[in-house]
């Protein structure tokens, strides 16, 4: 059984977490299923350029992309923060395109020694953004694993 002071600290931390979560969920954009990123705010802010083509970007899409970038930051945190840059482009391929895979999203991520690129098209812009960030996350993980194994063989 924990000491009384320890139990008090546990209860205090639990209350602080509840208060923080309730403040975050008061934002309507966050209640719609966007990622709550608290821990990753402490990491270095990744430089990114957001561009749109043939559409205007709504604040909801901007919030979604920023939250996805924060999730991606944890994978590129081992690289030099000055050398990492992401270029994100979302939009329509043309103004007359109305049926089929109308929206697209693409990311070009500059990492020291490599340029990673991912793109996705879909009927829904949100789905295209989610897919392109999943693909970029996979590519960054693969590249990190490749570097780590390469360094292990060099050291041995």
C-alpha positions, 0 to 999 in steps of 0.5 A: 500500500502506497504511502499517503503522500504518494497517493496524494501525488497520484490523485493530484496528477490524475486531476491535472490530466483530467483538467488538461484533457477537458481543456483540449476537448473543448476545442471543436476541431479536436473533438472531431477525431484529430490527434491530441499531441501533447508530448511531442510539442516539446520536440523541435519544431520541424520546418514545413511549407504548406501549399495548395493548388486549385483550392483554398485550405480550410482551418480544419485541414490546416489543423489536421496537417499541423497535428500530423506534422507533430506526429511525424516530428518524433520520427525525425527528431534524431536528425539535425533540426536545421536540415529537416524540411517538409514541403506539403502540397494539397489540392486538385490536379485541375479545376475541371476535374470533378469525378474520380480521385479528385483530391491529392496530397503530397509530401517531400521531406528533406532529411540529411542524405535523402529526399523522401517523397509520398503522394496519395489521391482520394475522393476526400482531402482528409483521407488523402492527407491521412494516407500520405502521412502514413506513407511518409511515416513508413518511409522515415521508419525504413530509412532510420532502420537502414541508417541504424543497421548500417552504423552497427555494421560499421562499428563492429 
